[in-house]
Amino acid sequence: MSAGDILSLLLTWTPFLALGFLWNILISLVSMAIGTPLGFCLARLRLSGSRIGAGLTAAARLPPTFVLIYYLAYILPTEIVISGYSLGLPGWLKASLALSIAVAGFVSDNALSALRHHKRGERVEALYFIPAWTTYFLIIVMASSTASVIGVPEIVQRANTVIAAVGEPSATLWVYLYAMLWFLGFCWPLARLMSHIRARLGRRAGSQAGRQVPLADRGGFAELNLIILPDGELPMADDIILEKRFDVAAELASIGTIQAEIEAAAEDILPPGAVFKLTMAVEELVTNAVLHGDCGDHPIGIGILVDPRCVTVELSDAGTAFDPFREAPPPDLDAALEDRQIGGLGIHLVGRMVDRAYYHRIGERNHVRLVMLRPGVDSDGITP
């Protein structure tokens, strides 16, 4: 097909595809309208200490939306009769219900943070919910294309109709590219706007809540920052904003996954420099556990916990009992480079990169906790 033929094809089918994109927007808006109040209800339950709220939020985060759309399309009837009145359940509504589950989990986490900020009188910080909500709406807009799998006539399903109608294999690339540009044209300006709003809120929060300052420079292994926990469970603060736990395979390829999760969780609490230090410290500890810890086929447990004062990362492995902070031989930093032993410097640097480091052996597993404080927070306010 020539450039003129492609342009003519796309212009001819634009109204048809545009109507499909309106379905994407409708599905996304309905999903947010259903999931947002549900998420706020879960956040209020969690704020009151309810385990039910925390459990339902965790359950909402887990199912893939693609699977949920199939599942709800299968189990929900096409109509419901209530007191003699028939209420239809079309495919687009089923897709919206499926996506609203993910929305509820997201809103629960972010609304919980906003409610805690508001409760402490930090109204500017509470407004971070608005750009976060809008950004997630854009994610849902993109995810709404999965509704095509159950026959909803949104833009992707209509793009397939156009390709079939044209019957020209070379048109496939251009029709899909055109459909993608609809998403880009809608999402990109809003994403830029939300980024601008978030930056302005950050500047206002800095002027009201204390500007972020560089982390204090610490020399060597400060014993104050290296603490052995007592026997039993690892205690945490009560005002957790986010708690995420998962397992990864004991292999070097898992490091990138862990670091990506930390970066996403720490974005609103720590400056980029502190996030980088925390992820580098985690990389060193995971590398040591994989290469030298004798973990076998047992997975490495990861816990990421965020509260208003700090970001905490917990690592656990089934390797040989080993306190990396006290048992690792300290490197001889005064020796000439050619006389130094290979290795040993990484653990030394971990002690300099984080604000607090804890080790404990629980059962048959090593547990390490790394704490990075939000700039300006007093380290004495952190509960071990």
Salt bridges, closest charged atoms under 4 A:
ASP109 OD1 - ARG46 NH1 2.82
ASP109 OD2 - ARG61 NE 2.84
GLU122 OE1 - HIS117 ND1 2.57
GLU122 OE1 - ARG120 NH2 3.28
GLU223 OE2 - ARG326 NH2 2.48
ASP231 OD1 - HIS360 NE2 3.64
ASP239 OD1 - ARG309 NH2 3.64
GLU243 OE2 - ARG245 NE 2.83
GLU261 OE1 - LYS244 NZ 2.71
GLU267 OE2 - ARG198 NH1 3.00
ASP268 OD1 - ARG198 NH2 3.55
ASP307 OD2 - ARG309 NH2 3.05
GLU314 OE1 - ARG245 NH1 3.08
GLU314 OE2 - ARG369 NH2 2.99
ASP323 OD2 - ARG326 NH1 3.66
ASP355 OD1 - ARG218 NH1 3.19
GLU364 OE1 - ARG361 NH2 3.92
